[in-house]
Amino acid sequence: MLIKRAATTIEKLDALGGMARDDILSRPEPSPKSSKGPKQPYTLQARNSLPGVYRAALPNGKFINLMRVMFTDFCKYDCHYCPNSTWVPRKRYGFKVDELANAFMELHQRHTVAGLFLSSGIAGSSSLTMERMVKVVEVIRKKHKFNGYIHLKVMPGADYHLVEAAASLGSRLSINIESPTPEMLSRISPMKDMQRDILDPMSWIHKLISGGHGGAIGQATQMVVGAANETDWDIFQRMEQLYSQWNFKRVYYSPFQPVRYTPLEEHPVTPMVREHRLYQVDWLKRVYRYSNDELKLAYDDGGFLPHEDDPKTSIALQNLDTFPVNVNEATRDQLLRVPGLGPTSAQRILQNRKAHSVDTWRSLQAMGVVKKRAWPFLYFPGHRPPRAKQLKLDLFGEAAREQRKAGLAATQTPETCGVATSCAGCPMYGTPGHPGA
């Protein structure tokens, strides 16, 4: 006689904590203290291999251990990219409300975790699943008196009163948009309606947070990059709308990876560098405050971000008339447009030049400036970079350097190479035929 054994809480944590890793929303944010923007790739580190426990970075550079778990991996939706969709035949798991709440509190009381990230598949209906997730958080908040961080996912299509309850209990809310347009979403998730299931709840969350309802302080979302054959410009347009219209805290980008048994099983994998470029543009928009017209220069004719150069350098090379900028006179916005400078290094320059002139690369590097990237775009006493015409060459490519050595150097004169005082600062210096060689 075959006796089926019910899964233990630890087995459920192992399975549902592992499935939660497919959701990118608890990845650490780049620290605002960094002048170099976000790193690639973002990662979470497992702590002592405990199931469902992950170490996430905070904006202040510190770390927090989160219990990151799904309430259930049963799901009625047929999303073509998702390992939890109805397409995938495998064993499924689900928690009971008190079981999950008690498991979290036990880990918290042992000082293993300091917060919760709760997601779920959709079992039965969106509202029924959302109701159970809200009850889990309600038990943790009211019965166990936990007042720490809880990131609560909102199920697409959930009723308003459940979204309202989530806003009163969660610290941050999120609902995944997955694709930039309704048409693209229909390609990879035919059962979802973007307006009804996703955009309307996002609008509700924004109004609830703006009205000071409950404890939620912001919302975020995620896009699956490459699954719907969208362009990077398509993604940017939706990202810009979410930041400007609904004051999103973050938009996350998850590179598509095919899942066996799904309709997109043979679809190409999205390169990680594409995710990285999207985060860089997001950083330029959200932190550096680049305008949409400026950012559009980073995209090629097909609407994609080139993988070879970072967007900030691409934009700078198309605005050469604004460079070089004088380190001792430039505004904060002008400094932030210089490759190799970030918010921290720009602020240090502004503070230091109140006391004295900035006139050495050693000083700039001590402030966090990346000389290798910034030198063609900055001017200060003792350093005069090449003129804009010279910068039209690829200053950072080996092919361009070889081309200069082979033929262009012989045509340079002090007037065309742009060095009025010293040849030492010219990229042509030392090549055959250069007047200073």
LOKEMAR-693350 format. One record per residue: residue in one letter; x, y, z of N, C-alpha, C in turn. Coordinates in pm, whole numbers, padded with zeros to 5 digits, always signed. Example, Ala and Ser with C-alpha at 12.3 -4.5 7.8 and 13.67 -1.06 7.14 Angstrom:
BEGIN
A+01319-00569+00780+01230-00450+00780+01320-00330+00780/S+01285-00225+00708+01367-00106+00714+01290+00003+00787/
***
This chain:
BEGIN
M+00085-00119+00000+00000+00000+00000+00088+00124+00000/L+00062+00219-00091+00141+00341-00102+00079+00450-00015/I+00158+00502+00078+00110+00608+00167+00180+00738+00129/K+00102+00839+00094+00159+00969+00059+00186+01049+00185/R+00306+01102+00194+00344+01182+00310+00334+01330+00277/A+00273+01407+00365+00262+01552+00345+00400+01616+00361/A+00428+01716+00279+00557+01784+00285+00570+01860+00417/T+00689+01860+00474+00715+01935+00597+00737+02082+00565/T+00736+02164+00668+00758+02308+00649+00895+02335+00589/I+00996+02260+00633+01131+02279+00579+01135+02242+00431/E+01066+02135+00393+01063+02095+00252+00991+02201+00168/K+00886+02259+00224+00815+02366+00152+00904+02489+00139/L+00976+02522+00245+01067+02637+00238+01175+02614+00134/D+01225+02492+00128+01329+02461+00032+01277+02476-00111/A+01156+02427-00136+01099+02433-00271+01051+02573-00306/L+00975+02635-00218+00913+02765-00249+01010+02880-00231/G+01112+02861-00148+01219+02961-00142+01301+02959-00269/G+01323+02836-00323+01397+02824-00449+01321+02883-00566/M+01189+02861-00571+01110+02917-00680+01103+03068-00672/A+01111+03125-00553+01105+03271-00538+01226+03339-00598/R+01334+03264-00623+01453+03324-00683+01429+03370-00826/D+01321+03321-00889+01290+03366-01024+01234+03508-01025/D+01196+03558-00908+01149+03695-00898+01267+03783-00858/I+01293+03884-00939+01413+03965-00924+01396+04079-00824/L+01274+04099-00774+01243+04222-00702+01312+04236-00568/S+01369+04131-00515+01441+04148-00390+01591+04155-00410/R+01634+04173-00535+01776+04196-00560+01818+04329-00501/P+01944+04341-00459+01988+04464-00396+01993+04580-00493/E+01964+04700-00442+01974+04821-00522+02118+04870-00522/P+02164+04935-00630+02296+04996-00629+02304+05103-00522/S+02415+05111-00454+02428+05212-00350+02440+05350-00410/P+02366+05452-00357+02378+05587-00410+02515+05648-00382/K+02594+05586-00294+02728+05638-00266+02825+05606-00378/S+02788+05511-00463+02876+05475-00573+02863+05573-00687/S+02975+05617-00740+02973+05711-00853+02973+05638-00986/K+02974+05507-00983+02989+05430-01107+02860+05364-01151/G+02750+05387-01078+02623+05329-01118+02614+05184-01077/P+02514+05114-01127+02490+04978-01083+02591+04880-01137/K+02620+04778-01059+02710+04671-01101+02631+04562-01173/Q+02701+04477-01240+02637+04365-01310+02719+04238-01285/P+02655+04128-01253+02511+04118-01230+02478+04142-01084/Y+02351+04173-01055+02306+04179-00917+02295+04036-00865/T+02332+04015-00740+02320+03880-00685+02274+03888-00540/L+02213+03782-00496+02182+03762-00355+02265+03645-00307/Q+02309+03652-00183+02393+03547-00130+02314+03465-00029/A+02312+03334-00046+02246+03248+00052+02324+03251+00183/R+02253+03251+00293+02317+03257+00423+02311+03118+00487/N+02426+03057+00505+02436+02926+00568+02351+02820+00498/S+02318+02842+00369+02240+02747+00290+02103+02718+00350/L+02051+02807+00432+01918+02787+00488+01813+02812+00380/P+01716+02726+00366+01615+02744+00260+01532+02870+00282/G+01516+02948+00174+01433+03067+00180+01497+03188+00241/V+01625+03181+00281+01691+03294+00347+01797+03351+00255/Y+01789+03482+00228+01882+03548+00137+01928+03680+00194/R+02048+03716+00154+02111+03840+00202+02098+03947+00093/A+02028+04055+00123+02005+04160+00025+02068+04290+00071/A+02118+04368-00024+02182+04496+00007+02077+04605+00020/L+02100+04696+00114+02015+04812+00133+02077+04932+00062/P+01997+05038+00034+02052+05156-00033+02167+05223+00042/N+02173+05206+00175+02280+05269+00254+02407+05185+00258/G+02410+05075+00180+02530+04992+00175+02530+04878+00275/K+02437+04878+00368+02427+04769+00464+02348+04653+00405/F+02340+04543+00480+02271+04425+00431+02161+04384+00527/I+02062+04316+00470+01951+04263+00549+01924+04121+00503/N+01902+04033+00598+01866+03897+00565+01714+03887+00554/L+01666+03847+00438+01524+03835+00411+01482+03690+00399/M+01363+03661+00448+01299+03535+00413+01224+03561+00284/R+01271+03505+00174+01210+03528+00044+01145+03398-00002/V+01013+03399-00011+00942+03275-00031+00811+03299-00105/M+00762+03195-00172+00631+03199-00235+00528+03133-00142/F+00408+03187-00139+00303+03125-00060+00265+02990-00122/T+00259+02985-00254+00237+02861-00328+00294+02875-00468/D+00332+02763-00527+00375+02766-00667+00271+02703-00759/F+00152+02675-00707+00040+02645-00795+00003+02772-00870/C-00028+02761-00997-00066+02881-01072-00157+02842-01189/K-00263+02919-01206-00359+02891-01313-00321+02957-01444/Y-00222+03050-01441-00189+03125-01561-00096+03046-01653/D-00099+03081-01781-00021+03010-01883+00094+03096-01936/C+00157+03175-01852+00266+03263-01894+00377+03180-01960/H+00416+03220-02081+00506+03138-02163+00650+03136-02113/Y+00685+03222-02019+00823+03236-01972+00841+03182-01830/C+00732+03145-01762+00737+03125-01617+00747+02977-01578/P+00840+02941-01489+00852+02803-01442+00736+02758-01355/N+00651+02853-01311+00534+02818-01230+00406+02806-01312/S+00413+02828-01443+00293+02829-01526+00234+02689-01539/T+00113+02682-01592+00044+02554-01608+00113+02462-01707/W+00204+02518-01789+00273+02436-01889+00370+02336-01825/V+00420+02367-01707+00531+02290-01650+00479+02179-01559/P+00503+02052-01595+00457+01940-01511+00558+01908-01401/R+00522+01936-01280+00609+01905-01166+00527+01908-01038/K+00587+01864-00931+00521+01865-00802+00509+02008-00751/R+00395+02041-00695+00370+02177-00645+00353+02175-00493/Y+00379+02293-00434+00371+02305-00288+00290+02429-00251/G+00243+02432-00127+00171+02548-00077+00170+02550+00075/F+00178+02669+00133+00173+02684+00278+00030+02705+00326/K+00009+02677+00453-00108+02726+00523-00073+02861+00584/V-00172+02942+00613-00148+03078+00661-00063+03078+00788/D-00108+03007+00892-00035+03007+01019+00100+02938+01007/E+00109+02838+00920+00235+02767+00901+00345+02860+00851/L+00313+02941+00751+00413+03033+00697+00444+03144+00795/A+00342+03199+00861+00365+03306+00958+00454+03257+01072/N+00428+03137+01123+00508+03082+01233+00652+03052+01189/A+00667+03003+01064+00801+02975+01013+00884+03103+01006/F+00822+03212+00957+00893+03339+00950+00931+03387+01089/M+00837+03383+01183+00866+03435+01316+00973+03353+01387/E+00977+03223+01361+01082+03141+01422+01219+03183+01371/L+01229+03205+01240+01357+03251+01184+01392+03390+01235/H+01291+03476+01249+01317+03612+01299+01362+03609+01445/Q+01299+03528+01527+01336+03521+01669+01474+03462+01689/R+01518+03383+01593+01655+03329+01599+01756+03425+01536/H+01710+03543+01498+01795+03647+01436+01855+03599+01303/T+01781+03510+01236+01825+03462+01105+01779+03555+00995/V+01659+03611+01008+01606+03705+00909+01553+03828+00981/A+01555+03941+00907+01503+04067+00962+01383+04118+00884/G+01346+04049+00776+01233+04094+00695+01180+03982+00607/L+01069+04011+00539+01001+03911+00458+00975+03965+00318/F+00998+03879+00218+00959+03907+00080+00863+03796+00039/L+00735+03828+00023+00632+03726+00001+00571+03740-00138/S+00586+03635-00217+00529+03628-00351+00440+03504-00359/S+00384+03476-00476+00301+03357-00490+00263+03334-00634/G+00231+03208-00666+00157+03177-00786+00010+03205-00758/I-00073+03191-00858-00215+03221-00842-00294+03091-00845/A-00338+03048-00728-00413+02924-00713-00560+02957-00690/G-00647+02906-00776-00790+02935-00763-00825+03064-00834/S-00796+03175-00770-00820+03307-00828-00721+03406-00769/S-00705+03519-00836-00612+03622-00787-00655+03673-00650/S-00783+03699-00634-00832+03756-00509-00822+03655-00394/L-00850+03528-00421-00839+03427-00316-00694+03411-00270/T-00601+03408-00364-00459+03398-00328-00414+03522-00253/M-00454+03639-00302-00416+03764-00237-00472+03771-00095/E-00593+03722-00076-00654+03722+00057-00572+03639+00155/R-00523+03523+00111-00442+03439+00198-00307+03502+00228/M-00248+03567+00129-00120+03636+00152-00138+03749+00252/V-00245+03824+00239-00274+03933+00333-00292+03878+00473/K-00356+03762+00485-00376+03702+00617-00243+03662+00681/V-00151+03612+00598-00018+03578+00650+00048+03701+00711/V+00047+03812+00638+00110+03935+00687+00034+03989+00807/E-00098+03976+00806-00179+04024+00919-00145+03947+01047/V-00128+03816+01035-00090+03736+01152+00048+03780+01203/I+00141+03802+01111+00276+03844+01150+00274+03980+01217/R+00196+04071+01163+00190+04207+01218+00114+04213+01351/K-00005+04155+01353-00094+04175+01467-00078+04070+01577/K-00065+03946+01539-00050+03842+01640+00090+03838+01698/H+00190+03847+01607+00329+03835+01651+00397+03971+01671/K+00326+04079+01644+00375+04215+01671+00504+04249+01597/F+00520+04197+01475+00638+04228+01395+00616+04359+01320/N+00709+04454+01336+00696+04586+01273+00804+04614+01170/G+00876+04509+01129+00987+04529+01036+00943+04530+00890/Y+01042+04508+00802+01023+04522+00658+00950+04401+00600/I+00844+04427+00524+00773+04323+00450+00744+04374+00309/H+00798+04303+00211+00768+04332+00070+00660+04234+00027/L+00546+04286-00011+00431+04203-00044+00394+04218-00190/K+00394+04105-00262+00353+04107-00402+00201+04116-00410/V+00153+04196-00505+00009+04207-00533-00021+04119-00653/M-00118+04032-00639-00154+03942-00747-00230+04017-00856/P-00193+03997-00983-00265+04066-01092-00413+04031-01092/G-00497+04134-01097-00641+04112-01100-00706+04105-00963/A-00630+04127-00855-00687+04122-00720-00785+04236-00699/D-00887+04213-00615-00988+04315-00586-00927+04433-00510/Y-00994+04548-00523-00942+04671-00464-00926+04660-00313/H-01024+04603-00243-01016+04600-00097-00896+04518-00048/L-00853+04421-00128-00735+04343-00092-00607+04421-00118/V-00604+04499-00225-00490+04588-00251-00481+04692-00140/E-00595+04743-00097-00597+04840+00013-00544+04777+00143/A-00583+04653+00170-00534+04584+00289-00383+04561+00280/A-00335+04526+00159-00192+04505+00140-00113+04633+00166/A-00169+04747+00121-00102+04875+00142-00096+04913+00289/S-00192+04867+00367-00193+04899+00510-00098+04811+00590/L-00059+04696+00534+00023+04601+00609+00167+04592+00558/G+00189+04609+00428+00322+04592+00370+00407+04717+00380/S+00539+04697+00374+00632+04810+00369+00652+04857+00225/R+00654+04764+00133+00663+04795-00009+00578+04694-00085/L+00512+04741-00191+00427+04655-00273+00483+04648-00415/S+00450+04539-00483+00491+04529-00623+00394+04439-00697/I+00374+04472-00824+00298+04386-00915+00374+04384-01047/N+00405+04267-01097+00492+04255-01214+00418+04291-01342/I+00476+04383-01419+00416+04424-01546+00459+04332-01661/E+00579+04275-01650+00635+04174-01741+00672+04225-01880/S+00585+04300-01947+00613+04353-02081+00569+04498-02090/P+00630+04576-02181+00601+04720-02184+00464+04758-02239/T+00404+04678-02326+00277+04715-02388+00176+04602-02376/P+00046+04632-02384-00056+04527-02379-00039+04423-02489/E-00003+04468-02609+00014+04374-02720+00127+04275-02692/M+00237+04325-02638+00350+04238-02607+00318+04144-02492/L+00242+04192-02393+00204+04105-02283+00116+03991-02333/S+00029+04020-02429-00060+03915-02481+00016+03805-02552/R+00137+03836-02601+00219+03734-02668+00273+03631-02570/I+00305+03675-02450+00372+03586-02355+00284+03547-02236/S+00172+03617-02219+00080+03585-02110-00063+03611-02155/P-00119+03524-02240-00249+03549-02303-00364+03566-02206/M-00354+03509-02087-00466+03514-01993-00473+03644-01913/K-00370+03727-01925-00367+03853-01848-00412+03970-01934/D-00484+04061-01873-00522+04188-01936-00444+04298-01867/M-00356+04367-01941-00265+04462-01878-00339+04574-01804/Q-00440+04630-01866-00511+04741-01803-00584+04697-01676/R-00664+04592-01690-00746+04547-01578-00664+04482-01467/D-00569+04396-01504-00499+04314-01406-00375+04380-01348/I-00314+04475-01423-00185+04529-01380-00187+04681-01363/L-00225+04754-01468-00217+04900-01462-00318+04958-01363/D-00439+04905-01358-00537+04955-01261-00490+04934-01117/P-00444+04813-01079-00390+04798-00943-00270+04888-00914/M-00184+04913-01014-00072+05005-00993-00123+05145-00960/S-00227+05188-01031-00286+05319-01004-00346+05324-00864/W-00412+05216-00822-00469+05211-00687-00358+05223-00582/I-00251+05148-00602-00140+05150-00506-00082+05291-00495/H-00064+05356-00610-00010+05492-00609-00099+05587-00529/K-00229+05578-00551-00321+05666-00479-00324+05635-00330/L-00317+05508-00294-00316+05471-00153-00190+05520-00083/I-00076+05503-00149+00050+05548-00090+00054+05700-00081/S+00011+05768-00188+00011+05915-00189-00082+05970-00081/G-00189+05897-00053-00283+05941+00050-00242+05903+00191/G-00125+05841+00205-00077+05805+00338-00152+05689+00400/H-00206+05601+00315-00284+05489+00366-00192+05377+00411/G-00191+05349+00541-00113+05237+00592+00036+05261+00593/G+00112+05151+00587+00256+05161+00605+00339+05152+00480/A+00278+05122+00364+00356+05108+00241+00417+05241+00200/I+00544+05237+00162+00615+05360+00127+00652+05367-00021/G+00618+05266-00098+00651+05271-00240+00615+05141-00309/Q+00620+05145-00442+00594+05024-00519+00701+05006-00625/A+00714+04882-00670+00813+04846-00771+00748+04750-00869/T+00821+04717-00975+00771+04620-01072+00888+04555-01143/Q+00857+04459-01228+00959+04384-01301+00915+04362-01445/M+01012+04369-01537+00989+04332-01677+01079+04215-01714/V+01022+04123-01790+01100+04013-01845+01156+04059-01980/V+01287+04070-01990+01352+04130-02107+01381+04026-02213/G+01326+04046-02333+01357+03961-02446+01253+03855-02477/A+01156+03834-02389+01057+03729-02413+00958+03766-02521/A+00919+03895-02529+00816+03939-02623+00874+04011-02745/N+01004+03999-02766+01072+04065-02879+01054+04216-02876/E+01048+04271-02758+01037+04416-02742+01175+04480-02761/T+01177+04609-02793+01303+04682-02804+01336+04747-02670/D+01460+04790-02657+01500+04862-02536+01427+04995-02525/W+01394+05056-02639+01320+05182-02636+01177+05159-02588/D+01116+05048-02625+00983+05013-02573+00987+05005-02421/I+01090+04941-02370+01105+04926-02225+01125+05061-02159/F+01208+05147-02222+01233+05280-02165+01105+05362-02155/Q+01023+05359-02258+00901+05439-02257+00808+05398-02143/R+00795+05268-02119+00713+05224-02007+00779+05259-01874/M+00910+05239-01865+00982+05272-01743+00966+05419-01707/E+00978+05506-01807+00966+05650-01784+00826+05686-01734/Q+00725+05620-01789+00588+05647-01747+00565+05603-01602/L+00620+05490-01564+00602+05441-01427+00671+05532-01326/Y+00790+05582-01359+00860+05672-01267+00791+05808-01257/S+00749+05862-01370+00695+05998-01371+00549+06004-01327/Q+00468+05907-01369+00325+05913-01341+00289+05857-01203/W+00353+05746-01165+00315+05679-01041+00427+05675-00938/N+00535+05746-00964+00642+05762-00864+00696+05628-00814/F+00723+05537-00907+00777+05407-00869+00913+05422-00803/K+00940+05334-00708+01072+05333-00646+01175+05266-00736/R+01136+05154-00797+01229+05085-00886+01154+05008-00992/V+01216+04999-01109+01174+04906-01213+01291+04808-01231/Y+01262+04679-01222+01365+04577-01233+01354+04507-01368/Y+01467+04455-01414+01474+04392-01546+01531+04251-01531/S+01456+04153-01578+01497+04014-01566+01521+03957-01705/P+01645+03921-01739+01672+03866-01873+01603+03732-01891/F+01538+03717-02005+01463+03594-02032+01554+03473-02039/Q+01510+03365-01974+01576+03236-01983+01469+03131-02011/P+01483+03054-02116+01378+02958-02154+01357+02851-02048/V+01233+02811-02034+01195+02708-01937+01140+02588-02014/R+01186+02473-01978+01142+02350-02046+00990+02331-02032/Y+00931+02282-02137+00788+02253-02150+00703+02376-02184/T+00758+02494-02178+00680+02614-02210+00687+02644-02359/P+00593+02727-02413+00596+02761-02556+00722+02835-02599/L+00793+02897-02505+00916+02971-02538+01041+02889-02507/E+01024+02759-02502+01136+02671-02469+01254+02688-02565/E+01224+02718-02693+01330+02732-02794+01367+02878-02819/H+01308+02970-02745+01337+03112-02764+01479+03144-02715/P+01554+03230-02787+01692+03258-02746+01702+03321-02607/V+01808+03288-02539+01838+03347-02409+01875+03495-02427/T+01828+03579-02337+01864+03721-02341+02001+03742-02278/P+02096+03806-02348+02230+03828-02291+02223+03913-02164/M+02307+03880-02069+02310+03955-01943+02352+04100-01965/V+02433+04125-02070+02478+04262-02094+02360+04352-02130/R+02256+04295-02191+02138+04377-02222+02070+04424-02093/E+02059+04335-01997+02005+04374-01866+02089+04486-01805/H+02220+04472-01816+02311+04570-01758+02291+04708-01821/R+02280+04713-01955+02258+04841-02023+02126+04905-01981/L+02022+04824-01962+01893+04878-01919+01903+04938-01779/Y+01976+04872-01691+01996+04928-01556+02075+05058-01563/Q+02171+05067-01654+02249+05190-01667+02161+05306-01712/V+02075+05282-01811+01983+05387-01856+01886+05424-01744/D+01836+05324-01674+01748+05349-01559+01816+05438-01457/W+01944+05411-01432+02024+05489-01337+02040+05633-01386/L+02066+05650-01516+02081+05785-01571+01952+05863-01560/K+01840+05797-01579+01710+05864-01570+01673+05895-01426/R+01689+05799-01338+01637+05810-01203+01729+05887-01110/V+01859+05869-01126+01955+05931-01034+02023+06053-01095/Y+02065+06042-01222+02137+06151-01286+02043+06255-01348/R+01915+06221-01359+01813+06313-01410+01839+06355-01555/Y+01882+06262-01638+01893+06289-01781+01753+06309-01839/S+01744+06396-01938+01616+06417-02006+01592+06303-02105/N+01468+06288-02148+01434+06184-02245+01507+06207-02377/D+01520+06334-02418+01590+06364-02544+01737+06324-02536/E+01799+06346-02420+01938+06305-02403+01950+06153-02411/L+01864+06083-02341+01873+05938-02335+01845+05872-02469/K+01762+05936-02551+01730+05878-02680+01854+05865-02768/L+01954+05947-02744+02078+05942-02822+02154+05811-02800/A+02126+05744-02690+02198+05620-02659+02149+05501-02740/Y+02031+05514-02804+01969+05402-02874+02004+05405-03023/D+02017+05287-03083+02043+05281-03226+01912+05294-03303/D+01919+05285-03436+01800+05306-03519+01692+05201-03495/G+01731+05086-03446+01634+04980-03418+01572+04988-03280/G+01615+05088-03200+01560+05103-03066+01631+05021-02960/F+01754+04976-02989+01829+04896-02892+01950+04974-02842/L+01994+04939-02722+02115+04997-02664+02235+04914-02711/P+02336+04977-02770+02455+04901-02811+02519+04833-02691/H+02565+04712-02710+02627+04638-02600+02774+04674-02581/E+02835+04737-02682+02979+04763-02675+03012+04879-02582/D+02933+04987-02584+02962+05106-02505+02850+05131-02406/D+02886+05185-02291+02783+05219-02193+02706+05342-02241/P+02578+05356-02204+02495+05465-02256+02549+05605-02226/K+02610+05623-02111+02659+05757-02075+02770+05802-02170/T+02862+05713-02202+02969+05747-02295+02912+05769-02435/S+02817+05687-02478+02755+05704-02610+02690+05841-02622/I+02620+05883-02519+02554+06014-02520+02657+06125-02523/A+02764+06111-02444+02868+06215-02439+02934+06231-02576/L+02960+06122-02645+03026+06129-02775+02937+06189-02883/Q+02807+06196-02857+02715+06261-02951+02683+06405-02910/N+02743+06449-02800+02727+06588-02754+02863+06653-02734/L+02953+06631-02828+03091+06676-02811+03105+06827-02803/D+03008+06900-02857+03016+07045-02850+03008+07097-02707/T+02958+07016-02615+02947+07059-02475+03071+07024-02394/F+03169+06957-02457+03291+06915-02388+03413+06980-02453/P+03525+06988-02379+03541+06948-02238+03480+07052-02144/V+03448+07011-02022+03394+07104-01923+03505+07139-01825/N+03501+07260-01778+03599+07309-01682+03564+07258-01543/V+03653+07181-01485+03626+07121-01355+03595+07227-01250/N+03661+07342-01261+03647+07445-01158+03532+07542-01182/E+03460+07525-01292+03348+07615-01321+03219+07542-01353/A+03224+07416-01384+03106+07341-01430+03002+07328-01319/T+02876+07326-01359+02766+07302-01265+02759+07153-01232/R+02678+07121-01134+02662+06980-01096+02608+06900-01214/D+02508+06952-01285+02452+06880-01399+02555+06858-01508/Q+02641+06958-01533+02747+06942-01634+02846+06834-01592/L+02882+06830-01466+02975+06728-01418+02915+06588-01428/L+02786+06576-01403+02721+06446-01408+02711+06391-01550/R+02729+06477-01650+02728+06429-01789+02865+06378-01833/V+02965+06388-01750+03100+06344-01783+03115+06195-01750/P+03150+06111-01847+03177+05970-01816+03285+05958-01710/G+03266+05866-01618+03363+05849-01511+03334+05930-01387/L+03231+06013-01392+03188+06090-01275+03047+06048-01234/G+03021+06043-01106+02889+06012-01054+02846+06116-00954/P+02730+06099-00890+02681+06196-00793+02777+06222-00678/T+02843+06117-00630+02934+06136-00516+03058+06214-00557/S+03122+06175-00668+03243+06246-00711+03211+06389-00754/A+03095+06411-00817+03057+06547-00855+03039+06634-00732/Q+02976+06582-00628+02956+06658-00506+03089+06689-00437/R+03182+06595-00441+03314+06618-00380+03390+06728-00454/I+03377+06729-00588+03442+06836-00666+03384+06970-00628/L+03253+06981-00618+03189+07108-00582+03232+07155-00444/Q+03247+07061-00351+03288+07099-00216+03435+07140-00211/N+03521+07064-00279+03665+07091-00272+03703+07221-00342/R+03636+07254-00450+03677+07374-00524+03633+07503-00454/K+03551+07492-00349+03521+07611-00268+03645+07655-00191/A+03731+07560-00158+03851+07592-00081+03973+07617-00168/H+03981+07546-00282+04099+07560-00368+04065+07509-00507/S+04147+07549-00603+04129+07504-00741+04167+07357-00753/V+04090+07285-00832+04120+07145-00861+04209+07141-00985/D+04332+07094-00970+04425+07105-01083+04513+06983-01105/T+04480+06869-01045+04559+06748-01069+04466+06626-01081/W+04511+06530-01159+04435+06406-01170+04436+06329-01040/R+04545+06344-00963+04552+06274-00835+04438+06319-00743/S+04411+06450-00744+04302+06502-00662+04167+06448-00711/L+04148+06449-00843+04022+06402-00898+04001+06253-00871/Q+04106+06175-00884+04092+06032-00859+04063+06005-00711/A+04120+06088-00624+04091+06075-00481+03945+06106-00451/M+03881+06184-00539+03739+06217-00522+03648+06114-00587/G+03708+06013-00651+03628+05907-00711+03614+05915-00862/V+03682+06007-00928+03674+06019-01073+03754+05907-01139/V+03697+05844-01241+03765+05737-01315+03839+05803-01431/K+03970+05817-01418+04050+05892-01515+04040+05832-01655/K+04043+05700-01666+04043+05634-01795+03924+05675-01879/R+03810+05702-01815+03689+05740-01888+03670+05891-01896/A+03719+05963-01796+03687+06106-01787+03786+06198-01857/W+03910+06153-01881+04013+06247-01924+03982+06321-02054/P+03913+06262-02153+03888+06340-02274+03780+06447-02257/F+03707+06443-02144+03590+06529-02130+03606+06637-02024/L+03724+06642-01959+03747+06740-01853+03861+06833-01888/Y+03852+06957-01840+03959+07055-01856+03988+07118-01721/F+04118+07133-01691+04160+07207-01572+04304+07251-01594/P+04355+07346-01518+04493+07394-01539+04592+07279-01538/G+04671+07270-01644+04769+07162-01657+04720+07044-01739/H+04592+07042-01772+04539+06934-01856+04445+06993-01959/R+04481+06976-02085+04396+07022-02194+04367+06903-02285/P+04245+06853-02285+04212+06736-02365+04202+06771-02514/P+04195+06672-02602+04182+06700-02745+04049+06767-02777/R+04045+06837-02890+03923+06905-02931+03815+06805-02972/A+03696+06857-02990+03581+06773-03019+03601+06689-03144/K+03665+06743-03247+03684+06668-03371+03765+06541-03346/Q+03866+06553-03261+03948+06437-03232+03868+06332-03153/L+03775+06379-03068+03698+06288-02986+03599+06206-03066/K+03573+06243-03190+03483+06165-03272+03541+06027-03301/L+03672+06012-03283+03732+05880-03294+03695+05799-03171/D+03697+05668-03184+03672+05581-03069+03796+05581-02981/L+03793+05664-02877+03911+05681-02793+03940+05558-02709/F+03843+05468-02700+03858+05357-02607+03873+05224-02679/G+03879+05225-02813+03886+05099-02887+04024+05072-02941/E+04066+04947-02934+04197+04909-02983+04206+04929-03134/A+04096+04905-03207+04098+04921-03352+04126+05066-03389/A+04064+05158-03317+04086+05300-03347+04230+05339-03316/R+04286+05284-03210+04425+05318-03176+04520+05268-03285/E+04492+05148-03336+04576+05095-03443+04562+05179-03570/Q+04437+05225-03594+04414+05308-03712+04490+05440-03701/R+04490+05497-03584+04563+05624-03565+04712+05603-03588/K+04765+05492-03534+04908+05467-03550+04944+05445-03697/A+04852+05380-03772+04882+05343-03910+04882+05461-04006/G+04791+05556-03990+04783+05659-04092+04747+05798-04044/L+04658+05808-03948+04608+05939-03910+04714+06024-03841/A+04808+05960-03773+04906+06037-03697+04990+06126-03787/A+05020+06081-03908+05107+06158-03996+05044+06289-04040/T+04913+06301-04029+04846+06423-04073+04827+06524-03961/Q+04866+06489-03839+04839+06577-03726+04939+06693-03721/T+04888+06807-03685+04969+06926-03658+04925+06980-03525/P+04999+07075-03467+04955+07133-03339+04816+07193-03348/E+04774+07238-03468+04641+07299-03480+04531+07193-03481/T+04557+07084-03557+04450+06983-03570+04442+06891-03451/C+04555+06868-03382+04546+06777-03268+04495+06849-03144/G+04490+06981-03147+04424+07055-03041+04507+07074-02917/V+04636+07051-02921+04719+07069-02803+04798+07198-02819/A+04765+07297-02741+04826+07428-02757+04953+07442-02675/T+04962+07371-02563+05075+07393-02473+05168+07274-02463/S+05114+07155-02460+05196+07036-02442+05139+06919-02520/C+05225+06845-02587+05179+06729-02662+05152+06609-02572/A+05192+06617-02447+05180+06501-02358+05035+06460-02336/G+04941+06554-02352+04801+06520-02329+04728+06473-02452/C+04798+06462-02565+04732+06427-02691+04732+06275-02710/P+04621+06218-02755+04618+06073-02780+04709+06030-02893/M+04755+06126-02975+04844+06094-03088+04992+06096-03045/Y+05018+06145-02920+05157+06161-02877+05233+06028-02879/G+05352+06031-02937+05435+05911-02941+05417+05827-03064/T+05321+05865-03152+05301+05787-03274+05387+05846-03386/P+05426+05767-03482+05513+05816-03590+05447+05930-03666/G+05523+06036-03690+05474+06147-03767+05411+06258-03683/H+05386+06231-03554+05328+06334-03469+05433+06442-03444/P+05393+06573-03446+05493+06680-03431+05566+06676-03298/G+05510+06610-03197+05579+06603-03069+05657+06476-03049/A+05656+06388-03151+05723+06258-03135+05874+06275-03133/
***
